[in-house]
Structures are given as C-alpha cells and as structure tokens.
C-alpha cells in the first residue's frame, strides 16, 4: 500500500467539468418566477444540485436553494418526480 497522500488521491471522485452549468448570472436573476432558469439547477427528481455541479458561489447557491423552496411551496415545481 502507498503513502497516505496516494490513498487520499484515489478516494476522491473527479468533478465532471462538462456537466457544470456555466452561467454569468447576477444574484437578482434568481427569482422563483423564473422557473426555466431555476430548473437548470435541479435534478430530474427535484433535488438541488451541489455547488460543485453548478459552479455557483456560496451566496448564489444559497439564494438559488431558497428560490427552489419557494417554487416547491407555491407548486410551480413538484416536490418529487413521481409518487408511489
């Protein structure tokens, strides 16, 4: 077995750069009424994508997550994909 540094390097998963959403957005652009934009930061199941996947700053990520919660509360998007 190798050194600790080698073990740590193999345990982390690489970030898929192609899947990152690259947008130059202002924080004012995140609004619960802009469903098409906010849906780009959600999975098909309705969960919020991580900062790693979206490429947003912490402040923008918090604002976007807050708007997603508003959209779900107002029934603009469903809480889940399907009901069983």
FENNOR-V549651 format. One record per pair of residues at least 24 apart in sequence whose C-alpha atoms are under 6 Angstrom apart, sorted by sequence separation. I is the first residue (numbers start at 1). GAP is how many residues later the second one is. D is the distance in whole Angstrom. If there is no record, write none. Layout:
BEGIN
i: <I,I>
gap: <GAP,GAP>
d: <D,D>
END
This chain:
BEGIN
i: <20,21,27,20,46,32,45,45,32>
gap: <33,33,33,34,34,35,35,36,39>
d: <5,5,6,5,6,5,6,5,6>
END
